[in-house]
């Protein structure tokens, strides 16, 4: 009996069961291409661990590479935070979608 009442009510409003189901919005994951690439750490020169240390030019080169890495890491951080924010929004949208589908299955 409830099924008939719901069907009649839905048809009376011009809404079908499929249209009611379409109200649940499918979540959309952020594109994988938008995932920022973490900058690679510069390779440590072997002399860094040696007893005598590195010659000046090699130490300066490594120091310059570390400075460049830090600049890239600073630029990477807001991109990574934005991507994480998009992922969290996707998780929330997925939960909302699942709850909507569950509600659509419940009678009356």
Secondary structure, 3 states (H helix, E strand, C coil): CHHHHHHHHHHHCCCCHHHHHHCCCCCCCCCHHHCCCCCCCCCCCHHHCCCCCCCHHHHHHHHHHHHHHHHHHHHHHHHHHHHHHHHHHHHHHHHHHHHHHHHHHCCC
